[in-house]
Amino acid sequence: MAVFNKFNQFVEDVTEKVHNLQADTLKVMLTNSPPVATYSIKATLTEIVAGNGYTAGGTQATLVSSAQTSGVYKLVLNDVVFTASGGTIGPFRYAVLYNDTPTSPADPLIGWWDYASSVTLNDTESFTVDYDPTSGVLTLT
């Protein structure tokens, strides 16, 4: 299972009110170029080519819950599924979570998952970015 890696700037962005994780539009995009922890905005990444079921900018990750209990905040999202239609999607190795709502900075990055090797979806195949419903996408303590 791929492990979540946060972008360094996300920590500062949370403290400076860039993100409202409960209300903002969060998206998952696919890339085959390795993300770097020091990247801060989506424009620093090379997204895979749109088409065949993959939309430029990726797919919205819908909120299940955004809550704090005993000083620990947990973000839980529904899984995001990409399905190839009419051709292939990819190759890609990384799924990147970013915030599509803020305009300054535009599209700040949150984190990414590394799937260890490149994936190409053939027509009708699906790929699920599977979030842990118990632990959530991320926790803040």
C-alpha positions in Angstrom: 0.0 0.0 0.0 1.3 3.4 -0.9 2.2 5.7 2.0 1.1 9.4 2.3 3.9 12.0 2.1 3.2 15.6 2.9 4.6 18.6 1.2 6.6 20.8 3.6 4.7 24.0 2.7 1.4 22.3 3.7 2.4 22.7 7.4 2.9 26.5 7.0 -0.2 26.9 4.8 -2.4 25.3 7.5 -1.2 27.8 10.1 -1.7 30.7 7.7 -5.3 29.9 6.7 -4.6 28.8 3.1 -6.6 25.6 3.6 -10.1 25.0 4.9 -10.0 21.2 4.5 -13.6 20.9 5.5 -14.9 23.3 2.8 -12.3 23.7 0.0 -12.3 21.6 -3.2 -9.5 19.0 -2.8 -8.4 17.1 -5.9 -6.1 14.2 -6.8 -4.0 14.5 -10.0 -1.7 11.9 -11.5 1.9 12.4 -12.5 4.9 10.2 -13.5 7.4 12.8 -12.3 8.6 12.4 -8.7 7.2 15.0 -6.4 9.7 16.8 -4.1 8.8 17.6 -0.5 9.8 21.3 -1.0 7.3 21.9 -3.9 4.5 24.1 -2.8 2.0 24.5 -5.7 0.6 22.2 -8.4 2.3 24.2 -11.2 5.6 22.7 -10.1 4.5 19.2 -11.1 4.1 17.7 -14.5 0.6 16.2 -14.8 -0.1 13.3 -17.1 -1.8 14.1 -20.4 -5.6 14.5 -20.1 -7.8 12.2 -22.1 -9.3 8.7 -22.2 -11.2 9.3 -18.9 -8.5 11.4 -17.2 -9.5 15.1 -16.8 -6.8 17.8 -16.6 -6.5 18.8 -13.0 -7.5 15.4 -11.8 -10.6 14.3 -9.9 -12.3 15.8 -6.8 -11.8 14.0 -3.6 -15.1 14.2 -1.7 -15.2 14.8 2.0 -16.3 12.1 4.5 -15.3 13.9 7.6 -13.1 16.7 8.9 -13.0 16.7 12.7 -10.9 17.0 15.8 -11.1 14.7 18.8 -9.0 15.1 22.0 -6.6 17.4 20.1 -6.1 15.2 17.1 -7.6 16.4 13.8 -8.4 13.8 11.1 -9.3 14.3 7.4 -11.2 11.4 5.9 -12.0 11.4 2.1 -13.9 9.1 -0.2 -11.6 7.0 -2.4 -10.8 8.5 -5.8 -11.2 6.2 -8.8 -9.7 6.8 -12.3 -11.1 4.6 -15.1 -9.7 4.5 -18.6 -12.3 4.9 -21.4 -11.5 4.9 -25.1 -7.8 4.3 -24.6 -5.1 4.3 -22.0 -4.3 6.6 -19.0 -0.7 7.0 -18.0 1.8 6.0 -17.3 1.8 7.5 -13.8 3.4 6.5 -10.5 2.2 9.3 -8.1 -1.2 10.5 -7.0 -1.0 14.1 -5.7 -3.6 15.7 -3.3 -3.9 19.4 -3.7 -6.4 22.2 -2.9 -8.1 23.6 -5.9 -9.9 26.5 -4.1 -7.2 29.1 -3.1 -6.1 31.6 -5.7 -3.1 32.9 -3.8 -1.2 30.7 -3.8 -3.0 28.9 -6.6 -3.5 25.2 -6.1 -1.4 24.6 -3.0 -0.1 21.1 -2.5 -1.0 18.9 0.4 0.7 15.5 -0.1 1.3 12.5 -2.5 1.4 8.7 -2.7 4.1 6.8 -4.4 3.0 3.5 -6.0 6.6 2.3 -6.4 6.4 1.7 -10.2 4.6 3.3 -13.1 1.1 2.3 -13.9 -0.7 2.4 -17.2 -4.5 1.8 -17.3 -5.7 0.1 -20.4 -9.2 0.8 -21.8 -11.9 0.0 -19.1 -9.3 -0.6 -16.3 -9.6 1.3 -13.1 -7.2 2.6 -10.5 -8.3 3.5 -6.9 -6.5 6.0 -4.7 -7.6 4.1 -1.6 -7.8 6.1 1.6 -7.8 4.5 5.0 -11.3 5.1 6.4 -10.1 4.6 10.0 -6.9 6.6 10.0 -8.0 9.1 7.4 -5.9 10.7 4.7 -4.0 12.7 7.3 -3.9 13.6 11.0 -2.7 16.7 12.7 -1.7 16.6 16.4 
